[in-house]
Amino acid sequence: MEISDEAVLVDCSRLKSAVWKDFDRIKRGDACVAVCKHCKKKLSGSSTSGTSHLRNHLIRCRRRSNHDVSQMLTSKGKKKEGSLTPVSFTYDHDQTKPDIPNLIKYEQTPVKDSLVTLTTGNFDYKRSRFDLARMIILHGYPLAMVEHAGFKIFVRKLQPLFELATLDGIVADCKEIYLKEKQKVTEMLDTLPGKISLSVDTWSAKGDAKYLCLTAHSVDETWALKKKILSFINIDPFLTEDMVSELIMSRLMEWDIDRKLFSLTCNNCPIHDNIVCKLRDRLSQNRFLLCNGQLFEVRCAANFIKVMVDDCLEALSPTISKIRESIKYIKSSQSVTEKFNEMVQEVGVNSEKSLNYDNTLHWNSTYIMLDVALEYREAFSRLQEQDFAYTMCPSDDDWSRASTITSFLKLFVEVSTVFAGSKHPTANIYFPEVCDIHLQLIDWCQSHDEHISELSLKMKNKFDEYWKKCSLALAIAAILDPRFKMKLVEYYYPQIYGGDAPDCVDIVSNCMRALYNGHDVYSTLASHSQVGGSDTSDTRDRLTGFDRFLHETSQSQNVKSDLDKYLEEPLFPRNIDFNILNWWKVHTPRYPVLSMMARNILGIPMSKASLDSVFDTGDRVLDEYRSSLSEDTLQTLICAQDWMQNGVQDSKSSSSSTALAICYDAN
């Protein structure tokens, strides 16, 4: 730096402030000037001016020179426990990757918990702590990341004032967020205008650990489907079915939704059958269930399809193995591949699809492999004639059965895609798809191939169990679709039941009216409870019979009910973009009681599977990291993540500019 003859460079070593490491102090006569070593800017260097303006300049200057000013931001070098600043690295030069540090030393630097004001804005330490915890929850990051050396370095460089929490500290922060979010969900469930349907999922974890995931499904006051995970429960293998049902019941009472429960959806297995029966009996004793719990038990539609898929794959297992081995042989060398392509040209196969292995974790990929292999059937047979080393070609009978069973799988893939891929997965979409499967099973059982007929009969028996439990709920949901009403039931039942169809239609109609009457009485009680005070609760309970009598006598006076008016009016035109929830939202004033019933029925989760899991061949499995967590911490992370993700999705639907607002609410 050039200095005039009158300017004198002053020794800064005796000056206590750390900022003088980045400035030269120059004296011109009686005045002192501080010159930045990086940008050469001149500022006041007088002892009466202090050093705050020099610190502020370094903050701005650091952005151009990437100079580390972390020590400048600390309060005069005083130490405070809890904050870590990397000061040196030691490398093991014998390692193959010498650029990765194997030892990092840290020294403590002070951090204030209060709001710290910088030139660029405010730094809120508490808010940042909760932002970090929310990020970990929302994206499923490991809790231990706060102790990772690289993350500590990144945070320190990004914001030297931020004091990283310990592992226990971040767990406590996550728990606090969980409790705040739980309160919001509790208030949401309490203010729902209708009933709540519950679904139960089984999760596996490391070892033999099993978990039950309880999820609440409902239609809110805006007529939007809502889904919230309520509990993630570890199930000890030594627990009896009575103990498991009591455990589930205790969680329902903890959330105070046992009185609002409408249905329970679970997979098709004997253990779930017994648990559901015990829960239904318990709720029926307290008279919490409408229509005596006739629609309480629901089986997951995607799960019963997967059960039938398993039967198909098991029956075709030898042929599937041969096809896999055939594909493996064709891809074993370039010469074999070229020879197979020659066979493809000779037999005239005109397909652009390529032969690939299936993924045994997803049964739809096995269907795709079979479907493509069938197109190259003649090429496989010709290759066997030309190449004596190729010995695993399926026989003609194998190909014939594979063709038939692949057609079964095609139907199951199409129906499962409808179940999981719908924009509005309300209960009304399932009836026609399930009826189509029913009709196909009846037809498949008539096959002249004994192998196929036995398989079809096996699947039909399992389907009949599902149909017995769920057909009423499926049919009533379809009737509540204004595009179909009773007509869809009247269309399918003669094909399914033949001469018994009229009686079966009457059963559905009678159940529909009984359910409507139950909602009519319930709506009367609800309106009275809003008008009356708490002192008259016993009187209102004793007058329940009177409300029922009033409803029955009004019917005898030829007063048309909502249900009668709805069924008599013309069908709504069918169109692709029809949203049944919007339709009922608009028509609630016209059908006040029936709309209440529609809200409860359409909110039933007839299928629990999402598009990313509907084709999975096994149960849902926790990863190794989450399997290692305690039950309390695991429930905290899984439930809070679900609630926050739903909050983000709700924000996106209302305003894209505030989509991530939930992630930054530290209050």
N, C-alpha and C positions, 0 to 999 in steps of 0.2 A: 504494500500500500504506500502511495506517495504521501509524504508529510511535508508541509511547508516548513520553512526555517523557523517560523514563530511557533509552530506546533511541537509539543513535547509528548512522547508516548509514555503514559503513566503505567507503572507496575501494578497489575490487578491482583496479584497473588494474595495480598492482604485483605482484599474485599471478600466479605463472607458470602454474598449471594452467589448461587450457582449460575446465574445468567451471565456473569462476566467471563465464563469459559467460552462464550460465543460472541463476545464483544471486545473490541480494543477501546481503551479509554484514552482520549487525546486531550491534552490541555492547550488551549489557545488563550494566552493571557490569563484573565481571571475566570474564564468559562471552560467547562469540560464538555466534550462531545463523546458519545458512545457510538462506535462504528461497527455494524454487524459484519462478522467475519464471512458470512455466506453471501449476502446480497449487497454489501457495502453501503447500506443505508445509514444515514447519520441521524441520531436521536440525542436528546439531552442526556448528558452524563453527569450532571451535577448531583452532589450528595443530597441536596434538598428535593430533588425530583423523584427520589425513590427508584424502585425497579419494576413497578407494576407495568408501566408502558413498555419496558423491555421484554417482559414475559409475554405480553400480548402480541408484540411484534414477532417473537419466536414462534408463537402458535401459527400465525399466518405464514411466516417464512418457512416453517417446517413442511408445509404442503408442497413447496417448490423444491426443497432440497432433501426431503425424507429424513431430516435430522431427528434423532431420538431426543425428545424433550421430556421424557418421563420423570427424570430427576428434577427438572425445573418446576414441574407441576406439584411436587410434594412440598409440604410446608417446612422449609428450611432444614430438610434432611432428617427430621425426627422420625423414629421408627414406631410402627404400630403393628401388632400381631394380626395375622389373617390374610394379608395381601402378599403375593409372591411376584417378584420381578426377576427374570432370568438375567444373570450377570456374566456367566461364563459357561462354555461348553468344553467337554473333554471327549475326544474321539478315540476309538480303538482302531488304529490304522491297519490292524491285521484282518479286519473284517472285509468281506467282499464288497460291501457298500459303505465306503468311508464317509459318505455325506450324511449318514444318519447318526445322530448323537446317541450314545449309550449311557451317558451320564450328564445330567443337567443340574447345576447348583442354583439355588434361589436365595435371595436375601429379602427380608421383610421391609415393606415400605408402607407408609401411613395412608389410610383412606378414611374420609369422613362419611358417616352414614347420612348426614343431612344433605339437603339440596345444594349442589355446588354450581356456581354461576361462572360460565366461560364466555368468551367473546361470541362464540357461535351458537349459544343457547344454554339450556338447562340440562343438567344430568341428574336424573332421579334414580338413586341406587336401588330403592325398594322396588320400584316399577321394573327396573331392568332385571332384578332377581326373578320376579314373577314372569316376565317375558321369556326368560331362559327356561323356566319350569314349564311354561305353556308350550314352548317349542318342542321340548323333550316329549311331552305328552302327545301333542298333536301329530308328530311325525314318527313316534315310536322309537326315538333314539334311546340308547342305553343310558341309564342313570349315571353309570360310572364315567361317562364322557367328561364330567366336570373335574375328574382327576387325571385325565389324559394330558401328558406333557405338551403335546402339540396344541391342544385346545387352550391350555393355560397361556402359552406363548401368544397365540392368536388374539385372545381376549386382552392380554396385557398391552400388546401393540395397538390394538383397536381402541381401547379405552383404559388408560392407566389407572383411572379412578375406580374402576369396577373391581370389587373384591369377590372372587369366585367362592361360591358356597361349597362346603364339604359334601360328601355323599349323603350323610345323614341330614344335612341342611336342605339339600335339594329334594329329598324324600318328604321332609316336613313341608316344604313349599308346595309340592304336588298334592299332598294331603289337604292342605288348606284350600287349594284351588278346587279339588274334588268336593269338599264340603260346601263351598260357595255354589258350585255348579249343581250339586245335588239339591240345594234349596230351591234353585230356579226350576229344576225338573219337578220337584214336589209341588210347587205352586202351579206349574202347568197342568199336572195330573189332577190337581184338586179343582181346577176351574174348567175341566173338560165338560162339554155339554152332553156327552154320551158315555157309553160304557167303554171298557178297556178289554182288549183281547191279549192274551199272553202266549208267547212261543217259548219253547224249551229246546235248547241245542246242547248236544253233548260234545265236549272237547277232550282230546287226549293230550297228555303231557309226558315229559321224560319219565321213564319207568312205567309204572302202572297207574299213575295219577289220572284221575278223571275230574272234569269240571262240568257243572251245569250253568249255562248262560240263560238268564231269564230276561226276555225282551218284551216291553209293552208296546202294543200297536193300537192306534186310535185315529179317529177323524176329528180334527179340532174345530173351533168355532168358525174358521174360514173355509171349512170343507176341504182341508188338505190332509193327506195321510201323514201321520207322525209315527216315528219308531224310536224308542229309547231303551238302551240296555239298562236294566235295573240292578242286577246282581250277577256276580261271577263266583260261583260257590264250589269249593273243593268237596268232592264226594268221597268219603272214606269207603273203601271196598267192603268193609265190615258192617256198614249201615244197612239196616233192614228197609224194606219198602215203606213201612209205616214211618220210620225215622226220616226218610228222604221226603215223604209227603208232608210231614210236620215241619221239616226244615224249609220247604218251599212256602208252606202256609205262613210261617213266621216272617219270611221276607215280604210276603204280600201284606201282612199286617203292619210290618215296619214302614212300608210305603203308604199304608192306609188305603189300599185299593181292593181289599178282599170284598167289600160291598159293591164295587163297581165292575167286577169281573164278568165278562160275557162268554168267553170261550178260551180254550187252551189248545194250542197246536203243538204236536210233537211227532217224532218219527214212529214208524210202525215196528214196534218191538214189544215183547211180553212185559218187560219191566215197566215201560211207559204206560202200558195198558192198566196195570194194577195201580200205579201212582195216580193216574188220571181219575180212576174210579174212586179212590179214597178222597181225593180233593173234591170231586163232584159231590160225594156224599156229605162231606163236611160243610160245603157251601150250601147244599140243598137243605140241610138241617136248619141253617140260619135264614133260609128263604131269601138268599141273595141272588139266585139264578132265575132268569125269566124262562117261562115255559117249562118249568121243572128241570132245567138243564138239558133239554132235549138236543140242543145244538152246541152244548159245551165241549164235547170231545171232537176234535178235528185232527185228521192225519195229514202230514205234509205231502202235497201232491208230487213234488219233485222227488221225495224220498221213495214213494211207492213205485215211481217209474224206475228209479235206480235199482230197486229190488228186482223188478222184472228184467232189467238190463243184465243184472248179475246172472240170472237164470239163462238168458240168451248166450252170454259169453261163456258160461260154464258148459252149455250144451255144444257149443262150437269150438271149444278149447283145442281139440286135436287139429282141426283144420286151421285155426288161427296160428298155431305153432308151425305148421307146414308153410303157411304163407310168409311168416316172419323169416323162416329159414331160407325160403326161396328168394326173398328180397336180399337177404344177407349174402346169398351165393352170387346173385347177379351183380352186386356191388363189390364183390370180393376182388375183382381184377378188371383191368381195362379191356382185356380180350373177351371176357365173359359178357361184359356190358355191351360191347360192340356186336357180339354174336346174338345177344337177346334183341338188340335193336334191329338186326337183320330179320329175326323171326317176326318181330312186330310188323315190319314192312311186308313180309311174305303173306301173313294172314290178314293184312288189311286193317289193322287196328288204327282207328283215327281218333286219337285222344292226345290232348296237350297236358294231361295230368301226369305227374311224376310219381314213381313208386318210392314210398318212404316208410320208415318204421313208425309204429304208433308209440304214444306215451302211455304207459300202463296206468298212470295216475289220473288220466282223463279218458273216460270211456268213449267220448265222441271222436277222439283221435283213432281209436280202434275201428270205429265205424268208417271213418274216412279211408283208412288203410284197406279195409275189406272192399269198400265201394270201388276204389281205384284198381285193386287187384283183379276184381271181377271183369273190368274192362279189358284187361290183358290176359284173360283166361286162356284163349286160344294160343297166345304166344308162349305161355308157360308150357302148355302141352306140346307144342312144336319143339321147344327147346329140349324137353325130356327125350324126344325122339332123336334129336341130333347130338345131344351131349350126354354120354353115359355116366359122367360124373355127377350129373344133376339127378338126385334120387328122391328129393323131398317134394315133388310136385303133387298137389292134391288130386284125388281121383274125381271121376265125373260125379259120383254121389256126393263127395265133399263139396264140389263146386255148386251143385244143385241146392244142397242144404244151406250153404253159405249165402247163396243168392236169396233164399227165402228169409233167413234170419236177418240178413242185412236190410231187407225191406222192413222187418220189425223195428230194427234199430233206427232206420230213417224216420219212421213215425215218431219214435220216442225222442229223437233229436229235435224234430220240428216242434213237438208239443212242449218240450222242456225250454226251448228257445222262446216260445210264446210266454210261458210262465215267468221266466226270469228277465226277459227283455222288454216287457211292457213298460211304457212311460207311466202308466197309472195301474199298478198291480192290485186293483180292487177285486173283490171276491167274485164278481159277475163274469170275469173272463174265462173261468175254469170249466164251467158246465159243458159247453159244446166240445171242448177239447177232450175232456174225460169221457163224454158220451161217444166220441169217435173211437177212442181206444176200446171202449166197451164193445162196440159193434165189430171192430176188427178182431178182437179176441174171440167173439162168437164165431166169426167166419174162419179164423185160423184153427179153431178146434175141429172143424169139419175136414181138415186136410187128410188126404189119402196116405200121406207119408206118416208112418207110425211114429217116427222120431219127432216130426214136427207137431203132430197132434198131441203127443205126450207133453212136449214142452209147452204148448199153448194151454193145455188143461192145467198144468202146474201154475202158469202165470194167471190164468182165469180164477183159480181158487184164491190166490193172494189178492187179486183185484176185487173179488167179491167181498172180502173182508173190509177193504177200503171203502167200497161202494156202500156197504151196510152202515158204516159209521158216518159217512160224509155226504151221501146223496141228497139228503134233505137240505142241508146248508147250501150245497151247490145249486140245487134247483131254486130255492127261495132267492138266492142272490141273483140268479138269472131272471127271475120274475120281476125283481126290482130294477132291471134294466128296461127303460121305457121303449127301447127298440124291439123288445121281444115279449115281455110280460108272460102270460101263460102260454103263448103260442110255441115257444121253443120247447117247453116241456111236452106239449101236445104233439110236437113234431117227432121228438126223439123216443118218447116212451112206447108208442106202438111198435117201433122197430126193435126195441129192447125187450119189452114184456109181451108183445103179441096181444092175445085176447085179454090178458090181465091188465092192460094199460089203463082202462078207465078207473079201475079201483086204485091203481098206483097214483094216478093223477089226483084222485080225490084225497088220498093221504097227504100229498103235498099241499093241496088247497086247504085242507083242514088245519094242517100245521101252520100254514101261513096266517090263517085267521086267528088261531090261538095265540100266535106270537104277536099279532097286531093287537089283540085284546089285552094282552099283558102290557104292551107299551102304552095302550090307552089308559089303563089303570095307573100305570107308573107315572104318566104325564100328569094325571089328575092329582096324584099324591105330591108330585114335585111342585105343581103350581100352588097347592095348599100350604106346603112347607115354606114357600117363599113369602106367602101372605101372613101365615100364623107365626106366633112366637114360640120360643123354646118351652114355655110352661104348658103348652097344649100338646106336646109330643105324644103322651100316652093316649089322649083322646083321639088324635088322628090315627094312631095305630089301631084303635078299637073300631074305627069307622072305615077301615079298609074294605070290609064286606059291603058297607053301604055304597062305597064308590063303585064296586063291581056291580051291585044291584042297579045303581043309577045308569051305568053303561049298558046293561042288558035291557032295561026297560026302554031306554032311548032307542035301542035297535028295534025293539018290537013296535015302536011308533013310526016305523018306516023312514027314519032319518038316515040318509046315506052317509056311510063312513068314508074316510079318506081312501081306504082300500077299494071300496066299491067304485068310487068316482075314478080312481086311477085305472082300474081294470077295464072300465067301460069306455074310456077315451081311446082314440086311435093311437096306433103305434108311432113312435117318433122315427123319422127317416134314418136309415142306416148311413153312416159315413165314417171314413177312416179316422178322422181327427176328433171323434166324439169323446167328450170327457164327462163321465157319468156323475162325478162329484160336482162339477159345475152345474150340471142339469138339476141336481137335487138342491143345490144352493139357491138357484133361481126359483125353484118351485116349492121351497119350504113354506111360504105363506099359504099356498093352496093346499098342501098336504102336511099340516103341522105334526100329526101323530105318525103318519107313514114315513115322513122324512126322518123322524127320530129313529124309527126302526131301520130305515135304509142306512143311516149313519153307523149303527151298530153292526149290521150284517155286512156291509161293504168293507168295513174295517177289519174283518177277520182275515188273518194271514193264512190263506189256503196253501201257500207254499212259503217255506222259509229261505229257500236258496236264492242267492243273487247270481247274476250272469257269470261272475268269476269263479263260482263254486258249484254251479248246478251240474256240471259234468264230472265232478270229483268222484273217484272210486272209493275213497275212505272217509273217515271222520275228519273233522277239522283238528289240526294239531298245533299246539303251542311250540314256538321255537325254543331252542336250548336256553337262550337268555331269559325269556319270560318264565320258563319252567323253573328256573332257579330262584325266582322271587317268592317272598312270603305271600300267603293268601291275601292278606290285607293290602299289601302294596300292589299286587297283581290286579285286584279288583279296582283299586284307586286309578291305576293307569288305563285299564281297559274301559271302564265306565266313563271316566273323564274324557278320554279320547273320542269316544262315541258321541258324547254330548257336545263337545267342541266342534267336531266335524259336522254334526247336524246344524250347529249354529252358523258355521261358515257357509254351508249350503243354503240355509235360509237367508242369510245376508246376501248371497249372490243372486238369489231369486228376486230379492226386493231392490237391491241397489249394488251394482258392480263396484262402485267406488268405496263402499263400506264393507266389502266382503270379508276382510280380515280384522274387523273391528274387535271381535271377540278375543283375538289373540293379544290385544294390547290393553285390555281392561284390567288394571291392577287393583281396582277398588273391590 
